[in-house]
Amino acid sequence: MYGPLDMVTLTGEKVDIHIMTQPPSGEWVYFDTEISNSSGRISYIIPENRRLGIGVYPVKMVVRGDHTFADSYITVLPKGTEFVVFSIDGSFAASVSIMGSDPKVRAGAVDVVR
């Protein structure tokens, strides 16, 4: 998405997926290109023959049209590891922060995270 308000989506854009397979100072490896859907999202399954070992890997997704990019990480955990995934999209926050201020936290959210 472009901009802080996520108002303009990347519909039908080619997005190149690069992963640093030997962090922290390895080279970026091109994995594939996906086309964004009507919500500006892509989905990608790493092929079995390119699966990553246990670790944390930087990911860079580059829009071919204008070379804008998004950075993220993939964390690979040992099989059977318990973990929690959450965000502040309304599940834990009672308000959304557009200007960078702290959103109000829902009652009990901190206890759930702990």
N, C-alpha and C positions, 0 to 999 in steps of 0.2 A: 504494500500500500504506500502511496505517496502522501506525505504530510502528517502532522500530528493528530489530525482529526479522522484519519482513515476514510476520507470522503471519496478519493479517486482510486479505483482498483486497477490492477494490472490484468485486465481481461484479455485472454488469448495471447499473452506474451511468452516468448521463449525464454526460459530461465536455465542457465547452466549451473550445475551442481558440482562444487569442488570440495574435497575433503583433504585435510592434512593428515595423512595416514601414519606419519611418524613424528608426532608432536614432541617437543614444542618448536623445533626449528627445522622440521622437514619441509619438503616441497609440497605444493598444492597439487592434488591429483584430480583430474577431470573425471567425473563418474558418468554423467549423462545430462541430457537436456529434457526438461518437461515443459509443458504448456500450461499456463495458469488458467484456472476455471473462472467462471463469472464472478466469483467472490475474490479473485486475485490470489488464490491459494494453489499450491502444488502439492502433490503427494508422490513419494518415491520409496520404493523398497530396494534396499541394497541386495544385489544378486548374491546367491550362495557362494559363488567363487570369489567374491570380493568382500566377504564379511570381515568385520573389524574385530580385533582381539579386545580383551578387557582394557578399558582406559577411557580418557576423555579426548575427543577429537574436535578441533575447530572445523566449522562448515562455512563456506562462503557461497551464496547463491547470487548469481550475476544476471541481470536483465540484459539480454543481447541488444535490445533496441537502443538503450541509452547508457549502458554500463553502470547503472546504479546497482547497489548490492545490499544484501542483508547478511550479517554475521550471526552465527549461532554455534551451538555445540551439540554433539551426540555423546552421550555417556553410555558405555557398554559395561554392564555389571555381570558378575558371575551368576550362573543359573541358580535359581532358588533364593537370591538376595531379596529381602523385603525392602520396599521403598515407598515413598509417597510422592505423588505428582499433584501440583496445585498451581493456581494462578490467582490474580486479583481481578478477574473479570466480572466480579459480582458474587463469586462464591465466598470470598473472604472479606471483600471490601463492600461497605455500604454506599460508597460514592466513587465516581470515576475521576481521576486526576488528569485534566487536559493540560493544565499549565505547569505541571511538575511539582505541585504541592502534594503533601501527604494526604491520601484518601482516608476517610473515616473507616475504621475497622469494625466489622460486625462483632457483636458480643459473642465471646467464646471462640473466635477464630484463632487467636494466639494459642489457646489451650489445645485446639485441634491440631495445629501445626506441631506443637511440642510433642 
